[in-house]
Amino acid sequence: MEQNSQIKILESQIRECFGRVAWTHKTQEKCADILLSRNRTIKVTQIVLSAITTTGIMITIVGDQKWVGILTAIISTTLLALNTYLKNYDLGQIAQKHADCASNLWNIRETYLSLLTDIKAGIIDVEKITQKRDELQVELHNIYQGAPRSINGAYDKASKALKSNEELTFSDDEIDLFLPNDLKKSTRA
């Protein structure tokens, strides 16, 4: 098989790998976002329930309204159940694991992009392409082994981010905003 045909086949495989990594990276980011949001909501709920319980206890001590004591007991029991459920789950820590995984995947994604760039520029041969591909596969396997499982809703959010919001794409004008004048496309002939 001739080298150009081999490079075309390898490029096709590497593009597929790039796409999968980009998708997984965004899914892990969205998992972290979802869990951080849940964690904030739960923490605020715990504070509110604690405040209501404390207020109810104070009212019960000072006054003689039995219904306040009953309501306080119910709210206190709800808070106890919530705290008991959460004692085994540190959503902040799990969110951080998703964020760490996303960060590691970002590096792999960018390395795949660089490899695709080298292939398109014709500055890399078949042997170096396969060597780099195999190295990336080993790195990716190690990342996936330690990756936390994705949660419901993260795939939908990742899909929206990548397809509708185009979070991984930029127009030439958007890129030019970040570059010095000598590197902008608009100043080139």
C-alpha positions in Angstrom: 0.0 0.0 0.0 1.4 3.4 -0.9 2.3 5.9 1.8 -0.4 8.5 0.8 -3.1 5.9 1.1 -1.7 4.8 4.5 -1.7 8.4 5.7 -5.2 8.9 4.5 -6.4 5.9 6.5 -4.5 6.9 9.6 -5.8 10.5 9.4 -9.4 9.1 9.2 -8.8 7.0 12.4 -7.1 9.9 14.2 -10.0 12.2 13.3 -12.4 9.7 14.8 -10.3 9.5 18.0 -10.2 13.3 18.1 -14.0 13.5 17.9 -14.5 10.9 20.6 -12.0 12.6 23.0 -13.6 16.1 22.3 -17.0 14.6 23.1 -15.8 12.9 26.3 -13.9 16.0 27.4 -17.0 18.2 27.1 -19.1 15.5 28.8 -16.7 15.4 31.8 -16.8 19.2 32.0 -20.6 19.2 32.0 -20.6 16.5 34.7 -18.4 18.7 36.9 -20.7 21.7 36.3 -23.8 19.7 37.1 -22.4 18.2 40.3 -21.1 21.6 41.5 -24.5 23.1 40.9 -26.2 20.2 42.8 -23.6 20.6 45.6 -24.4 24.4 45.9 -28.1 23.7 46.0 -27.7 21.0 48.7 -25.5 23.2 50.8 -27.9 26.1 50.6 -30.8 23.7 51.4 -28.9 22.4 54.5 -28.3 26.0 55.7 -31.9 27.0 55.2 -33.3 23.8 56.9 -30.8 24.4 59.8 -31.9 28.0 60.2 -35.6 27.0 60.1 -35.0 24.3 62.7 -33.1 26.6 65.0 -35.8 29.3 64.7 -38.5 26.7 65.4 -36.7 25.5 68.5 -36.3 29.0 69.7 -40.0 29.7 69.1 -41.0 26.4 70.8 -38.9 27.3 73.9 -40.2 30.8 74.2 -43.8 30.2 73.2 -46.4 27.5 73.6 -47.3 26.8 70.0 -47.3 23.1 69.6 -47.6 23.2 65.8 -44.3 25.0 65.5 -42.6 22.2 67.5 -44.2 19.6 65.3 -43.1 21.4 62.1 -39.6 21.9 63.5 -39.3 18.2 64.3 -40.4 17.3 60.7 -37.9 19.8 59.2 -35.2 18.6 61.6 -35.9 15.0 60.5 -35.7 16.0 56.9 -32.3 17.7 57.5 -31.1 14.5 59.3 -32.1 12.3 56.4 -30.4 14.7 53.9 -27.2 14.8 56.0 -27.2 11.0 56.4 -27.6 10.5 52.7 -24.8 12.9 51.9 -22.3 11.5 54.5 -21.1 9.0 51.9 -21.1 11.4 49.0 -18.8 14.4 48.6 -20.2 16.0 45.5 -17.5 18.6 45.5 -14.8 15.9 45.4 -16.6 14.0 42.7 -17.0 17.2 40.6 -13.3 17.8 41.0 -12.5 14.3 39.7 -14.7 15.1 36.6 -12.9 18.4 36.2 -9.4 16.7 36.5 -10.4 14.1 34.0 -11.6 16.9 31.6 -8.3 18.7 32.0 -6.4 15.5 31.1 -8.6 14.9 28.2 -8.2 18.4 27.0 -4.4 17.7 26.6 -5.1 14.5 24.7 -7.6 16.4 22.4 -5.1 19.1 21.7 -2.4 16.6 20.9 -4.7 14.8 18.5 -5.4 18.2 16.9 -1.6 18.9 16.6 -1.1 15.4 15.1 -3.9 16.1 12.5 -2.2 19.4 11.7 1.1 17.7 11.2 -0.5 15.2 8.9 -2.3 17.9 6.8 1.0 19.9 6.6 2.8 16.8 5.3 5.5 17.1 7.9 5.1 13.7 9.5 5.6 10.2 8.1 3.5 7.0 8.6 5.9 5.6 11.2 5.8 8.7 13.4 2.0 9.0 12.9 1.4 5.4 14.1 3.9 5.9 17.0 2.2 9.0 18.2 -1.3 7.4 17.8 -0.2 4.4 19.9 1.3 6.7 22.6 -2.0 8.7 22.7 -4.0 5.4 23.0 -2.0 4.3 26.0 -2.4 7.8 27.6 -6.1 7.8 26.9 -6.5 4.3 28.3 -4.9 5.4 31.6 -7.1 8.5 31.8 -10.3 6.5 31.2 -9.3 3.9 33.8 -9.4 6.6 36.5 -12.3 8.6 35.1 -15.5 8.9 37.1 -18.6 7.7 35.4 -20.7 10.3 33.6 -24.0 11.3 35.0 -27.4 11.7 33.5 -27.9 14.9 31.6 -24.2 15.5 30.9 -24.4 14.0 27.5 -27.3 16.2 26.6 -25.5 19.3 27.8 -22.3 18.2 26.0 -24.3 17.7 22.8 -25.9 21.1 23.1 -22.5 22.7 23.9 -20.8 21.1 20.9 -23.5 21.2 18.3 -25.7 24.2 19.1 -23.3 26.5 21.0 -20.3 25.4 18.9 -18.1 25.6 22.0 -15.1 24.1 20.2 -15.2 26.3 17.1 -14.2 29.8 16.4 -14.5 32.1 13.4 -11.4 33.7 11.9 -12.6 37.0 13.4 -12.9 35.6 16.9 -9.4 34.0 16.7 -8.0 37.3 15.4 -9.2 39.1 18.5 -6.7 37.0 20.5 -3.7 37.3 18.2 -1.1 40.0 17.7 -1.5 41.9 14.4 1.2 40.0 12.6 -0.6 36.7 13.2 -4.1 37.9 12.3 -5.7 36.6 9.1 -7.3 39.9 8.3 -3.8 41.5 7.9 -2.5 38.8 5.6 -2.5 39.2 1.8 
